[in-house]
């Protein structure tokens, strides 16, 4: 079996993820089922404030973000060129930080210090769990030779969770309103749960996907598209590029990057309260003198870099390990994501059955027939779909 064909064999199995999909559609009647677990951690954010969006800042008050996502994904080939996909994620996210007093006790107050601090202690730690953003996608392959070209239309809808807001909810709507009514807004009962499972709005993504595989076992793949975000969210230009290398027909190494850039301005969803110096401890916070205010908009930019390995443990089953990092952004957390997943291929209708683990000879015969079709310019699958976890919507805003 040639290296090029070995890569194609991987394609029938390769795990999918939120933002990364195959340029090579599944054969008619084939189904690929996968599940993956993402563990996410962050201690900082890309604030996107005062003209310096690329500076990573620690969360104030020793803040930490933790998230975990279990994703269930199903792809089915309706024809050799047309494929449908359904993805359902279950997610839990938490943000923890030290409590703080933002408004010191007024001089001459008759209230005891204990009672005052008990009534005015601001607790920013939050958490939530549930069904995140459900995605449905359709892909049609336009070209198989001399390179692969596929079109995709993807719809993302929220799973019924509460969307993001400012630290004190949707009001105040601007920083001046906050400063004019600081005594009203800065109270423990007015803290909003701004840790969210996503942006809480509908996305419609259209893009072109392209790529090629070589006899050396090397592949490259990429995509470019536009994300129409409803509910007055900022629209985005999307792009990604990834490369990989197949080793001994059983191990696939891959690495890449994905970019989202806002091209329109999103609506203001509230005011976020952070710190001028995020490294100041709660006991020395200084109340309002260390406050940093910004109007939070329903828009975000990010650059994710990632890498990983996929092991084929049988002709129909594979395991994926991956790591991703948000390297740059605006209005996103600097998230580290660790992924483990498993996927399997089977036959729903028509075509040949998925190869059994104990039937390698028959599988090799099928591959030889496939190679003949490949050389004749017939439909081919991708070397790898790519697997990097999404951070969009997972960040904890302050």
Secondary structure, DSSP 8 states (H G I E B T S, - for coil): --HHHHHHHHHTT----SS---SS---TTEEEEEEEEEEEEESEEE--BTTBTT-EEE-GGG-EEEEEEEEEEEEEESSSSEEEEEEEEEEEEEEE---B-SS---TT--S-HHHHHHHH-B---EEEEEE--EEEEEEEEEE-SSSEEEEEEEEEE--S-----BTTBT-S-SHHHHHHTHHHHSSGGG----B-SS--S-EEEEEEEEEEE-TTSEEEEEEEEEEEE-TT---EEEEEEEEEEEETTTEEEEEEEEEEEE-S---EEEEEEEESSTTS-GGG--GGGGEEEEEEES--EEEEEEEEEEEEEETTEEEEEEEEEEEEEESEE--EEEEEEEEEEEE-SSS-----TT-HHHHHHHHHHHHHHHHTT-----S--------TTT-B--
